[in-house]
């Protein structure tokens, strides 16, 4: 009887592992050319097995919304919660969508504080800065600060951002799976990442035009 139970558990592990491990050995979340955001989280399976989960979302919409005098702007990133892909063959991505967006699958929205043009210009020239703002999850705002930097050159410039936080800090509840969390018990730590192509950020052309006009004077 005990042997049969053990074989059943091992079979379950064999089935679950292919979609529970999002290539934990891979250090890079994004590939060249990605215009995406992602989350990285961990969980413990069967009380002892540590598993890293990465969910990538390439349907985010990023924009610079300029003030009337074009001297400052806010960064707005709208993230559809039902577009995260963790390479799961199970219902994980559907559960993540409801956890982050509720029954109505409300999009996540990051809105930065107002940023002056000089800061944007410095950042676009391979700079680095911290950007404060609010992250709306399931209709509720939380204050956050992302580290933001720019890499690449020419039309290949990429805006990258990262935030190390926790589900508790963001008031996000991730329920365990199985009796007592035996199947999967999520860690509280959470990382949020972005890899956005500069040329695909709406409103960036206004910064480029103004910079070019200023240089020509």
BELRA-V93612 format. One line per field, one symbol per residue. psi: psi as a letter, one per 20 degrees, with the letter a starting at -180 (. if undefined). burial: I if it has 16 or more other ideal C-beta (glycine too) atoms within 10 Angstrom, else O. A space follows every 10 residues. Layout:
BEGIN
psi->???
burial->???
END
This chain:
BEGIN
psi->gghhgghggh hgghhhghjh ommhiphphq rpipnrrqqp rrqppkihop pppppqokjq oqqpoqrhjk irrqppopop ijjpojkpja jghgggghgh jahilpqqpp orrppqhhgg ghgilkaprp pqaqooplip ppproqpprp raqcijqppq qqpobqhghj kppoqrprpk kggpoqqhqp ppqqnppgij opihhhgggh ghghhi.
burial->OOOOOOOOOO OOOOOIOOOI IIOOOOOOII OOOIIIIIII IOIIIIOOOO IIIIIIIOOI OIOIOIOOOO OIIIIIIOII IOIIIIIIOO OIIOOIIOII IOOOOIIIII OIOOIOIOOI OOIIOOOOOO IOIOIIIIOO OOOIOIOIOI OOOOOOIIII IIIOIOIOOI OIOIOOIOOO IOIIIIIOOI IIIIIIIIOO IOOIOOIOOI OOOOOOO
END
